[in-house]
Structures are given as C-alpha cells and as structure tokens.
C-alpha cells in the first residue's frame, strides 16, 4: 500500500516518535550537564570514567535495537515503548537516591540506556511506514524532538539542581516521563500488520543476510565515523566553557545552545533533502561538521570564538543526525528487510557512541584544572572523523552517479 504522506494518524505518530526521541536521545544529548556536576562532586574520578556513563546511555539506546525489534515482532511497538518508558522513569527515581559512582553507572548508564533503547528504534521504524516522498522531513521533525528536549532538559536540570537539589531534580524528571510515556505508547501505532517470520529469518526475526550487502556496509562505515565524533562534543562542551573562562551565562546554557542550533537544522534540511537529494545534502553537512572543530574549536580562547563554534558546529552536525536514517530508508526500505537493516545500523551507532566519549575523555586532565589542555586533541579527533565520513559518502555517491546535479 502507498504511504499516506500525512493525515491525522500519521502526524500523531510523528508526534509520538518525537516524544520518544525527547525521552531517549534528548536526555542523552543533555548528559554534559551531569558530566560537569559529577566532575565537581567526584573530584578523584577522571573525566574518562565519568564519560562512560553518558556513553553507555547512548550505546545501549542504539544497541537495544536488536532485543527491541525481537520483542516488537511478538508484542507490537506500543507495549515495548510502554516498558521502555517505565524503565526510564524508574531510573531517575533510583538516581535520586544514588550516592556512589558504581550506583550511577548501573542506574543512569545501564538502566536508563536499556529503557531508552527499547523505545528508540520504533520512533523511526514505525514512522517510515507513513511516509515515502516526505521521508526526510518526517525524520527531521522526529529527530528535532531530541534537540528540543536537549534545550529544556539542560536548563531545567541545572536550575532544579541549584534550587531543589540533585535528588529532587531527578524525581521531577521521573514524574515528567509518566505522561510522555503514556502519550507515546498510545500513538506509536504501526500502519502495516505484523509480518510473518520469513524462512531466512531466525527466531529473532532478524535477517543476518543484510550484512552481506556491501553498499549497506559502506554506509555503516560512514555512519560509524560520524557517530564516533558526535557525542564527545556534546558531552564535553559544557566542561570546555568552564575551563576556557567563558561567561557564566554561556557555561550554564552551552548544552542548550548546542541543541537549539541543531533543532533548526534537523527540520529545514529534511525538507531540502527531500527536494534536492538526501545524499547530496549529507555530504556538505559532514564536510562542515569536520571543518568547524579544526577551524574554530582549536583556537577558541575567548567567548566570541567559543560561542561561534558552538552554534556553527551544532548546526552542521544536526543535519547528518536527521538525514543518515532517511538515506537508509531511501535505499533499503522496500527490500522487505528494513527492520533488519535498521537494527544493525543502530547497533553500529551504539558501538561508536560508546567508544567516542571514552576515547575523547582520555584527552582531558582530571579534576579542577583551569586550562583547556587536551581539548585541541579532542577537536582534531572530532574534525578528522567527520571529514573521513564525508570522504566515504562522496565515494558512496559516486557508485550511483558522477553528476553533481543529479538528485540522490
């Protein structure tokens, strides 16, 4: 059946999917606030170790695409989303009574990551059933949910910590997750009936044969390289503002500014990608995502340069986050194994999301250090990886056409 490309039900699904993104990656994108708080509270714990908590959140959000897909095959996406939302809600309740790093690892890293992962894949997977020509626009609106949440979560968390303390700040977030979960679970309705297990699929309902698709593997390498560079910037920009001596207003809202800039450049490029070609838009966005850390972050030693980098880098990186999944849908949605492609695509994203912050955290000196030592290496790390992803996608596009004017 032809996707409706809109209508009340379709846009309610988009709204539910956007809410799921706010609950999952919206909170993951805001971990920089927690990173800075933990840096000040646990002075004997290195930045590298603390970054693993946020890396685990992002990793498991992607990695749980596999069990989430398996369970969905039997129970449907609505029940899976409800269970994931409940786990995420409980993680904040338990975090409010946590006093040690190992407890935070288990609760904020593992428990929240699992809950987030159970929900996440259905935000894009279910929505793709309702759109074809407007696919990139729909995905852009969905991913904008994580950016919008990345604006209000950091502001809200930081202000609540200062006014009512860390425990109650997390309890309030847990209570907020309850209506968000109810709305998401009610409206994340699939358009197509569940498919019967195919002979080539195992009991997991996943076709491992998609891993033999070499075009899929090239796309995965580009995705891996980009995602390896994304979360280090998100996690450490708040700490960088603190160490570079930026004004308190910039320190307080740096993570929110990053997500606000990304918000605009996840919706508008979605419309442009549908019109001019998704890969055509992806390549220049990856190029600028690599240039800005090298050109602006390395020499940033004042407020103007720091603020310019934050806005420009966030704007550039917001595009690939929205367009990469749309490219995947464009190439593989009609193969009959789309959920298998999507599952492995997100597993690759999970691995890179775990490795990136851990590697980047090793560049940053431990404790309170009034210096930006280590951040130039972090900027080079982020910039080079994005440029590598750009080069891979240029080669990938050449497999289809050498004409720069052709829509693809």
N, C-alpha and C positions, 0 to 999 in steps of 0.2 A: 504494500500500500504506500502511496505517496505521502510523505510527511506533510502535515497541515501548514507548516511555516508560521504558525501563530494561533490565535484564538485564546479564549479564557483559560482552558485547561493547560495549554502549552505554556502560557506565561505564568501561571501559578506554579507549574513545575519548575520553571526558571527561578521564580521567587524562592521556592523551597530549596533548590540547588544552591542558590546564592547564600541562603541562610546556613546551609551545611558548610559552605566554604568559610563563612564568618566564624563558625564554631570550630572548624578544623584548622585550616591554614591561616585564617585571620589571627588566631591565638598563637600559632607557631611563628608567624611573622612578627609578633609582638614580644618574643622572648627576650629581645635586647633589654627591655625594662627589668626583667627578672635577672638577667645576666649582671647588670650593673648593681642591683640590690644584693645579689649573692657575693659579688666582688667586695662590697663594703662590709658584709656580715661575716663571711668566711675568709678571713684575711690569709690564712695558711693554706688555702686551696687555690691551685693555679687556674688561670683563665682557660687553659686547655681542658682541664677536668670539668669545669663548670659548663663549658660549651657543649659537652657531651649530652647534658640533659636536654638542651634545645635540639641538638642533632638527633637524639633518639625520638623526640616528638615528630620531627619531620620525616625521619626514616620510617618509623612504624606507620605513619599516616599513609605513606606510599606502599610500604611492604605488606600491609594488611589488605591490599587489593586482592591478593590470592584467596585467603580464607573468606573474605567478604563476598567475593564472586561465587565461591563454592556454596556458602550458606544461602545466598540470594537465589541460587538455582532451585533450592528446595522451599524456601520460606517467602521469597519475594523481597524487594528492596525496602519496603516500608517497615517491616519488623526488624530488619538489620539496622536501619537508621535509628529506630527507637532504642535498640540495645546499645548502639554506639553512643547515642546522646546521653543515655543513663550512665554509662561508664565515665564519660567526660565530666558530667555533673558531679558524680561521686568523687572523682579525682580532685576537684577543687575543694570539696568538703574535707577530704583527708589531708590535703596540702595545708589547710588552715591549722592543723594540729601537728604538723611536722617540724621537728627541731634539728635534724641532722641531715647531712648531705646524702647518706645512703637512703634515707626515707624519701627525700625529694627525688632521687634517681628513680626509685620504684614507682612513686605516685605520679609525679609530673612527667617523667620521661616515659616509663613503660605503660602505666595505666591510662594516662591521657592519650598517649600515642596509639594504643590499641583501640580506644573508643573513637578517636578521630579517624583512624584507618578504616574502621567498619563503615563509617558514613561516607567517606570522601569519594570513592570511585563512583558511587551512584549519582553524584552531582552532575558529572559529565556524561556518564554512560546512559542514564535514563533520559536526559535532555536531548541527546543526539537522535533519539527516536522521533522527535517532533520537528526537527529542522534539517534542511539539506542546503539550499541556496544561502540561507542566513545562519549557517552553522557557526562561523567565526564570530558573528555579532552575538549570538546566544552564549557562546563560551566566554566571550569578553565580558558580558554582563554578569555571568556566574562568577568568574574569577575576580571581578570587581568587588564582589561580596567580601572576599578575603582582604582586599585593600581597604575597603570602607571600615571593616572591623579592625584592621591594623591602624586606623586613625583613632577610633574611640576606645579600643581596649587599652593602648598605652597611656592615653590621657586619663582614662578612668582608673586604671590600676595604680598609676603613680599618685594621683590625688587621693585615692582611698587609702593607700598605704600611709601617706602623710597625715591624714585626718582621723582614720579609724583603726589604723594598724594593719599589719600584714595578714593576720588570721581572718579578720572580718572582711577584708578586701576580697579574699578568695571565697569566703562564704557567699558574699553578694553575687559574685560571678557565677557560682554554682546555682544559685536561685534563678539567675537570668537565663541559664541554659535550659531550664524546665519548659517555659513556653516556646522557646526556639526549637526544642526537640519535638514538642507536640505538633507545631506547625509543619516542620519538615517531614515528619513521619506521615502526616495526613495527606500531604500534597505531592510527594515524590512518587507519583503513580506512573507505571510503565504504560506506554501506548500499545505495545505489541504483547501478545500472550507469551508465556514462557516456552522456550524451545525444548523439544525433547533431546535427550542426550544422543549425540551422533556416534556412529560406530568407532570413529577415530578418536573420540574423546574418552578419557578415563573417568573413574568415579568422581574426580574433582571437577568434571565438566570443563576442563581446560585442554585446548589442543596445543600440545607442545610442538607440533609441526610448524607453527608460525615462526619458531626460532630459526627455521631453515631459510626464511625469506631474507635474502641479503640486503634488499632495499630497507626492510624494517630494521636490520642491524645497523646500517649506516645512520639511519635516523636516530637510533638509540645512542650511538656514539656521540652525535652532536648534542642530543638531549643531556647525556651524562656530563659532558664537558661544561655545558651551560649551568646545570644544576649544581655542579661542584663549586661553582664560583658565586652562586646566588646567596646562600644563607650566611656565609662568612661576613658579607657586607651588612646584611640585616641584623646579625647578632652583635657585631662589634662597632657599629656606627655610633651608638649611644656612648659607649666607653671612649671612643675616639674624641667625641665632642668634649667629654670631661677632661681628658688629658691634654687636649690642644688649648684648653683655656677658653673655650667658646662661651658666650654669654649664657646665663642660666636659662633663659627662655629657649635657646637652641638646644641646650642639654636636655631640658625637660621634654621637648617635643620633637626631637630628631627622628625617632622611630615613627611618630605620627606623620611627620612631613614626608618621609620616605613612602609611606603607604598612601598618603593623599596624592602625591605626584603619580604614583603607579596606578591609582584609581582611574584617573582621566585617560591614561594611555593603555588601559585594558579594554575600554568600551569603544572609543573612537577608532583605534586601529582595527578592531573587529569588523566594523563597517567597511573600512578601507580594504581590509584583507579580502572580504567577500567580493569587492568590486574590482580590485586590481590584481588579486592573486595572493594566497597566503604565504607561499614560499618567497614570493617577490618582496613582501613586507618583512618577513622574518630575517632575511639576510642583512639589510641595513640596520635593523634594530640590534642584532648581535654585534655588528661592527661598532656601533656607538657604545654598546654595553662594555666593549673591551677598551675603547679609546678613553672614555671618561675616567676610569680609575688611574690609568697611566698618565693622563694629561693633567688631571685636577687633584686626585687624592694624594699622589706622591708629594707634590709641592705644597699641599694645603697646610698652612701655618697661621692662618688668620680666619676670622669669621666669614669674610666675603667668599673666599675660596672654598671653605668648608660647606657653606650653605649652597653655593653654586654646584658643587659636586653632588651633594645630597639630592637636590632637585633633578639635575640632569641625569644622573645615574639611575635614580628610581624611575624616571620617565622612560628611559631606554629599556631597562630590564622588565618593565611592566608588560611590554609588547610580547616577548617570547613566551612568558608565562601563559598568556592567553592564546597565542597563535600556535604553539607547538601541538597542543591537543587537537586543535582544529585541523592541522596538517595530517595528523594521524587519522582522524575521522575521514578526511578527504580521500586518503589513499587506500584505507583498509575497511571502511565501514560496510561496504557492500560485498565483502568476501565471505560472509557467513560466520566469521570467527572474530568479530570485532572485539568482544569482551576478552578474548584470549590475547589479542594484540594489546588492548588497553591494560590488562593485568600485568603483562611483562614490561610494558612501557613504564608503568608506575613503580614496579619493583626496581628497575634501573634508576628511576628518580630517587627511590628510597636509599639505595646504596650510596649514591653521590651526595645526598642530603646528610647522611651520617658521616661520610669521610671528609667533606669540605670543611665544616666547622672544627673538626678535630685537628686537621692539618693546620688550618688557619690559627687556631688557638695556641699552637706551639710557637708561633711567631711573637706572641705578646708576653712581655715580662710579667711576673707575678706581683700581686699586691698593689698598694698605692704607689704609683710611680708617676711623677709629674713630667713625663716625657712621652713622645709619640714613637719611641723606639719599637721597632717591629712592624709598625703599620705600613711603611713603604714596601716591605716584603709581602705583606698581605694585599696591598694594592696591585703589585705585579702579578701575584698569584691569581687574583680575580680577573685582571685585564687580559692576561695571556690566554686563560682558559676560554673566555668569551670570543677572543679572536680566533682561537682554534675551532670553536664551534661554528663560527661564521665561515671559515675556510671549508669545513666539511660540508656545510649546506650549499655553498657555491658549487662544489663538486657534485653534490647530490642533484642540484637543479640541472646541471649540465647533462645528466643522464636522460633528461626529458627533452630539453631544448637548449640551444646555444643563443637563441634570440632574447635580447634583454627586454623586448616589448611584449613578448607572449605572456599571457596570464596563466600562472600556475601556482 
